[in-house]
Amino acid sequence: MQTKRVIFSNKLLPYLLLAPQLVITLVFFIWPAIQAGRSSFEREDPFGFRTTFVWFENYRRIFADPNYLNSLANTAVFAVAVTALSMSLSLLLAVCVNRVMRSSRVYTTLLVWPYAVAPVVVGILWWFLFNPSIGLLPYILDGIGVTWNHRVNGEQAMILIIVAASWKQISYNFLFFLAGLQSVPRSLIEAAAIDGAGPFKRFWTIVFPLLSPTTFFLLIININYAMFDTFGIIDATTAGGPAQATNTLVYKVYTDGFIGLNLGSSSAQSVILMLIVIVLTVVQFRYVERRVQY
């Protein structure tokens, strides 16, 4: 079977088609990254009148700051919890919907809606649900002997942002898991059923290994989501509190740069955060991808 190759008569046409995306990447990603890297070696006054080149002084102060180390630990806990919770629940929902053939489109539509909600709106929604004064969930928890007040309890505040961020990401994961489940050959599942394998054994020995490419892709996406795209949720729910219990790396970049006007430290934190994500992605492709069955 011969594959058809697209041949452009004009040699400049492929580059013209790529130009819009390349310009967007350069303007909104590459150039800001270069500017952040340059600013991380400088100390600038809040009004921008004077800039001093200080080499690695910003980095030295960052790693000597206990608040930054605390935000690093918070980010690790938050990213792992959000990734595990959102992926496991979305896989469970995808399996349930995949078994319902007649109304699967209705369930898919309903489960996709939360992904269209803005992160700030998600944060406000869960802030109302967990509000100690007017929220429904604290009232229910109080009935079973649990006193909820995330304004003063750091562990409860972390649980709040984990639940909100996971709820927002479940829809995205659900779509990919459902597509992966629907691509699994029915003949393999039927053959295993004939051999006497139960539903759980069929899932863990046949279905889940075939979902490994989807799972690997979502693992990378969810980690990046938890470390970058959850700023609006944290800002609307806890604002990094109480006592910086929910202050993650991306939120500390905002507080130091835009509120504290410490641009050099904020830029250095941005560079460190970018390097952490790059290292995690490389490790995942280098070691985790070995277990993926294509």
Backbone torsions as a table, in degrees:
resi	resn	phi	psi	omega
1	MET	NA	124.0	-178.4
2	GLN	-92.5	135.2	176.9
3	THR	-92.0	139.0	-179.6
4	LYS	-81.1	133.9	178.2
5	ARG	-108.8	136.9	179.0
6	VAL	-85.8	123.7	-179.7
7	ILE	-114.6	121.6	179.2
8	PHE	-88.5	127.9	178.5
9	SER	-69.0	-31.6	178.7
10	ASN	-104.7	123.3	-177.2
11	LYS	-67.6	-22.6	-179.6
12	LEU	-84.3	-16.3	-175.8
13	LEU	-61.1	-44.5	178.2
14	PRO	-59.1	-38.8	-179.8
15	TYR	-71.2	-33.2	176.2
16	LEU	-67.7	-36.6	178.0
17	LEU	-68.4	-31.9	178.7
18	LEU	-84.6	-14.8	-173.5
19	ALA	-57.9	-46.5	-179.2
20	PRO	-58.1	-44.7	-180.0
21	GLN	-67.4	-37.8	178.7
22	LEU	-66.2	-38.9	178.3
23	VAL	-64.9	-44.5	178.7
24	ILE	-61.6	-43.8	179.2
25	THR	-63.2	-40.7	-179.2
26	LEU	-67.9	-44.8	-174.0
27	VAL	-74.2	-41.9	-171.6
28	PHE	-101.2	-9.1	-178.6
29	PHE	-125.9	-58.8	-173.9
30	ILE	-68.1	-50.2	-178.0
31	TRP	-63.0	-46.5	175.6
32	PRO	-60.8	-35.6	177.9
33	ALA	-64.7	-40.3	177.5
34	ILE	-65.6	-42.3	178.8
35	GLN	-64.1	-40.0	178.5
36	ALA	-65.9	-40.1	177.6
37	GLY	-62.9	-40.5	178.5
38	ARG	-68.5	-42.3	-178.2
39	SER	-69.1	-22.3	-179.0
40	SER	-69.0	-16.9	178.3
41	PHE	-100.2	10.2	-177.1
42	GLU	-123.3	159.0	172.0
43	ARG	-121.5	122.7	-174.2
44	GLU	-124.7	138.2	177.6
45	ASP	-72.2	158.0	-173.2
46	PRO	-57.4	-24.7	-176.9
47	PHE	-94.9	-3.8	177.1
48	GLY	75.4	20.9	-178.7
49	PHE	-84.7	-24.2	-175.6
50	ARG	-142.8	135.8	178.8
51	THR	-128.5	131.6	-178.7
52	THR	-123.1	132.9	178.3
53	PHE	-81.2	119.4	-172.9
54	VAL	-119.3	11.8	-179.6
55	TRP	57.1	-124.4	-173.3
56	PHE	-97.0	20.4	-177.7
57	GLU	-64.1	-38.7	179.1
58	ASN	-63.7	-40.4	179.1
59	TYR	-67.3	-38.7	-180.0
60	ARG	-64.2	-42.1	179.6
61	ARG	-68.4	-33.8	-179.9
62	ILE	-62.7	-49.9	-176.6
63	PHE	-74.8	-12.0	173.8
64	ALA	-93.9	-2.5	-178.4
65	ASP	-90.8	118.1	179.5
66	PRO	-64.3	-28.0	178.2
67	ASN	-66.6	-35.4	178.0
68	TYR	-70.2	-41.8	177.3
69	LEU	-62.8	-35.3	176.5
70	ASN	-65.7	-41.7	178.3
71	SER	-67.3	-31.6	176.5
72	LEU	-65.1	-43.4	177.2
73	ALA	-66.2	-41.0	177.8
74	ASN	-60.7	-39.9	-179.6
75	THR	-65.4	-40.7	179.4
76	ALA	-62.4	-47.4	179.2
77	VAL	-63.4	-44.5	-177.2
78	PHE	-64.7	-45.9	-177.5
79	ALA	-65.3	-43.8	-179.9
80	VAL	-65.5	-43.4	-177.8
81	ALA	-66.6	-44.4	-179.2
82	VAL	-65.7	-43.4	-179.8
83	THR	-62.8	-47.6	-178.2
84	ALA	-66.1	-44.9	-176.6
85	LEU	-68.5	-47.5	-176.7
86	SER	-67.6	-39.3	-178.5
87	MET	-72.0	-40.1	-179.2
88	SER	-68.0	-43.7	179.5
89	LEU	-67.8	-39.8	179.4
90	SER	-67.1	-35.9	176.3
91	LEU	-66.0	-40.8	177.3
92	LEU	-62.2	-44.6	178.8
93	LEU	-65.4	-38.6	179.5
94	ALA	-65.1	-40.0	177.5
95	VAL	-63.9	-42.3	179.7
96	CYS	-64.5	-44.3	-179.3
97	VAL	-68.4	-35.8	-179.2
98	ASN	-65.1	-25.8	178.5
99	ARG	-81.6	-18.1	178.8
100	VAL	-98.3	100.5	-171.7
101	MET	-79.8	-41.6	-171.8
102	ARG	-71.2	-44.0	-174.8
103	SER	-107.7	24.4	-177.2
104	SER	-65.0	-34.7	-179.3
105	ARG	-67.5	-36.4	178.3
106	VAL	-65.3	-46.7	179.0
107	TYR	-64.3	-39.0	179.0
108	THR	-61.8	-44.6	179.5
109	THR	-62.2	-43.6	-179.1
110	LEU	-65.9	-37.9	-177.5
111	LEU	-77.7	-19.0	-178.9
112	VAL	-82.7	-25.2	-175.3
113	TRP	-53.1	-43.5	-177.9
114	PRO	-58.1	-24.8	-178.9
115	TYR	-68.9	-23.3	-180.0
116	ALA	-80.9	-8.1	-179.1
117	VAL	-80.9	136.8	179.9
118	ALA	-67.0	148.0	-179.1
119	PRO	-56.5	-38.3	179.9
120	VAL	-65.1	-40.9	178.4
121	VAL	-64.8	-38.1	176.4
122	VAL	-61.1	-44.6	179.0
123	GLY	-61.9	-43.7	179.4
124	ILE	-65.7	-39.2	179.1
125	LEU	-59.7	-49.6	-179.3
126	TRP	-73.6	-26.2	174.6
127	TRP	-63.5	-41.1	176.6
128	PHE	-67.0	-40.8	-178.2
129	LEU	-65.6	-34.9	-178.0
130	PHE	-101.8	10.4	-179.5
131	ASN	-64.0	126.0	-176.5
132	PRO	-62.9	-22.9	-176.3
133	SER	-93.9	-43.3	-173.2
134	ILE	-121.8	-0.4	-175.4
135	GLY	-76.5	150.4	179.1
136	LEU	-76.5	-41.9	-175.5
137	LEU	-66.0	-41.8	174.8
138	PRO	-60.2	-33.0	177.5
139	TYR	-65.6	-41.4	178.5
140	ILE	-68.1	-42.3	179.9
141	LEU	-65.4	-34.9	178.4
142	ASP	-64.5	-28.5	178.3
143	GLY	-68.7	-22.9	178.3
144	ILE	-105.8	14.8	174.4
145	GLY	89.2	14.2	179.8
146	VAL	-107.9	120.2	177.9
147	THR	-90.7	118.2	-176.1
148	TRP	-108.3	124.5	173.6
149	ASN	-156.4	89.3	-176.9
150	HIS	-72.5	-6.5	178.2
151	ARG	-71.3	-26.5	-178.2
152	VAL	-120.2	-12.4	-178.2
153	ASN	-107.4	113.4	-176.5
154	GLY	-67.4	-37.3	179.2
155	GLU	-65.5	-40.7	177.9
156	GLN	-67.6	-35.6	176.5
157	ALA	-64.2	-40.0	176.8
158	MET	-64.9	-40.9	176.9
159	ILE	-61.0	-39.6	-179.6
160	LEU	-60.8	-49.5	-177.7
161	ILE	-71.6	-29.1	176.3
162	ILE	-66.5	-45.0	179.5
163	VAL	-64.3	-44.3	-179.0
164	ALA	-64.6	-45.7	-179.0
165	ALA	-67.3	-37.3	179.0
166	SER	-67.4	-42.3	179.0
167	TRP	-59.7	-38.1	179.6
168	LYS	-67.2	-33.8	-173.6
169	GLN	-92.1	-13.7	-177.2
170	ILE	-59.2	-40.2	-177.6
171	SER	-61.0	-42.9	-179.6
172	TYR	-63.2	-47.6	179.8
173	ASN	-64.5	-37.4	-178.3
174	PHE	-59.3	-42.6	-179.0
175	LEU	-60.3	-44.0	-177.9
176	PHE	-71.9	-40.1	178.5
177	PHE	-65.5	-39.8	178.9
178	LEU	-65.1	-41.2	176.8
179	ALA	-63.2	-39.3	177.8
180	GLY	-66.5	-39.7	178.7
181	LEU	-65.4	-38.5	-179.1
182	GLN	-72.0	-17.1	178.3
183	SER	-90.5	-6.1	177.9
184	VAL	-71.6	126.7	-179.1
185	PRO	-60.3	127.9	180.0
186	ARG	-66.4	-26.2	-178.4
187	SER	-62.9	-35.8	179.1
188	LEU	-66.7	-42.3	-179.4
189	ILE	-67.8	-41.4	179.7
190	GLU	-66.7	-37.4	178.2
191	ALA	-64.7	-40.2	177.7
192	ALA	-66.9	-36.8	178.1
193	ALA	-66.1	-37.5	177.6
194	ILE	-65.6	-34.6	178.5
195	ASP	-75.2	-4.0	175.8
196	GLY	99.6	7.3	179.4
197	ALA	-75.0	134.0	179.6
198	GLY	-76.5	175.3	-178.5
199	PRO	-59.2	-44.1	-178.4
200	PHE	-67.7	-40.9	179.5
201	LYS	-67.5	-38.2	177.0
202	ARG	-62.8	-38.2	-178.2
203	PHE	-68.9	-48.5	-173.4
204	TRP	-76.4	-24.5	-177.9
205	THR	-99.6	-20.9	-177.4
206	ILE	-120.3	-56.4	-172.3
207	VAL	-70.1	-52.4	-175.3
208	PHE	-62.6	-41.9	174.9
209	PRO	-59.6	-34.9	177.9
210	LEU	-72.6	-17.4	176.4
211	LEU	-89.1	1.1	-175.6
212	SER	-59.6	-38.5	175.3
213	PRO	-61.6	-41.6	177.7
214	THR	-65.2	-42.8	-179.9
215	THR	-63.7	-41.0	179.0
216	PHE	-64.5	-42.4	177.7
217	PHE	-62.6	-46.2	-178.9
218	LEU	-68.2	-29.1	177.4
219	LEU	-61.6	-44.8	178.3
220	ILE	-66.1	-44.8	-178.6
221	ILE	-62.8	-42.2	-176.4
222	ASN	-70.7	-36.6	177.0
223	ILE	-65.0	-44.9	176.9
224	ASN	-63.5	-37.6	177.7
225	TYR	-62.5	-46.6	-177.8
226	ALA	-65.3	-30.2	-175.8
227	MET	-89.8	-20.3	-175.4
228	PHE	-121.7	-50.1	-167.4
229	ASP	-85.7	5.6	-177.9
230	THR	-100.8	11.0	-178.8
231	PHE	-59.7	-46.8	-178.0
232	GLY	-62.1	-36.8	179.3
233	ILE	-66.2	-45.4	-179.5
234	ILE	-65.5	-41.6	-178.0
235	ASP	-66.0	-35.0	-177.4
236	ALA	-82.8	-20.7	-176.0
237	THR	-100.8	-57.3	-172.7
238	THR	-120.3	-17.7	-177.2
239	ALA	54.8	35.2	177.6
240	GLY	85.2	-8.1	-177.6
241	GLY	-96.3	-175.0	-4.9
242	PRO	-80.3	144.6	179.6
243	ALA	53.2	40.2	177.5
244	GLN	61.0	27.7	179.4
245	ALA	-71.3	-22.5	179.3
246	THR	-120.1	22.7	-179.4
247	ASN	-83.7	101.5	179.7
248	THR	-88.8	177.1	-176.4
249	LEU	-63.1	-44.5	-177.3
250	VAL	-68.6	-32.9	179.1
251	TYR	-75.7	-31.9	177.5
252	LYS	-69.6	-32.7	173.4
253	VAL	-58.8	-41.6	179.5
254	TYR	-67.6	-48.0	-176.5
255	THR	-65.3	-39.5	-179.6
256	ASP	-74.6	-36.5	-175.5
257	GLY	-85.0	-46.3	-173.3
258	PHE	-96.0	-28.2	178.0
259	ILE	-97.6	-48.5	179.1
260	GLY	-81.3	-13.2	179.2
261	LEU	57.8	30.0	174.2
262	ASN	-97.3	82.1	-170.9
263	LEU	-67.9	-36.9	-179.7
264	GLY	-64.3	-47.1	178.5
265	SER	-65.0	-40.9	179.1
266	SER	-63.5	-40.9	178.1
267	SER	-65.6	-41.1	178.3
268	ALA	-62.9	-39.8	177.3
269	GLN	-65.0	-36.6	177.6
270	SER	-64.2	-41.4	178.9
271	VAL	-64.8	-43.2	178.8
272	ILE	-62.9	-42.4	179.1
273	LEU	-63.1	-40.8	178.0
274	MET	-64.4	-40.6	179.1
275	LEU	-66.4	-37.5	178.7
276	ILE	-61.9	-44.8	-179.5
277	VAL	-65.8	-40.2	178.6
278	ILE	-62.9	-44.9	179.9
279	VAL	-63.1	-44.1	178.8
280	LEU	-61.8	-40.9	179.4
281	THR	-65.9	-42.2	178.5
282	VAL	-63.5	-42.9	178.9
283	VAL	-62.2	-41.5	179.4
284	GLN	-64.0	-43.8	179.2
285	PHE	-70.9	-29.8	-176.1
286	ARG	-80.5	-38.4	-172.8
287	TYR	-115.3	-45.2	-176.8
288	VAL	-70.1	-35.3	-176.3
289	GLU	-65.0	-19.1	178.4
290	ARG	-61.7	-28.4	-179.2
291	ARG	-86.8	-2.4	-179.7
292	VAL	-80.8	132.9	179.8
293	GLN	-106.9	106.8	-179.3
294	TYR	-89.7	NA	NA
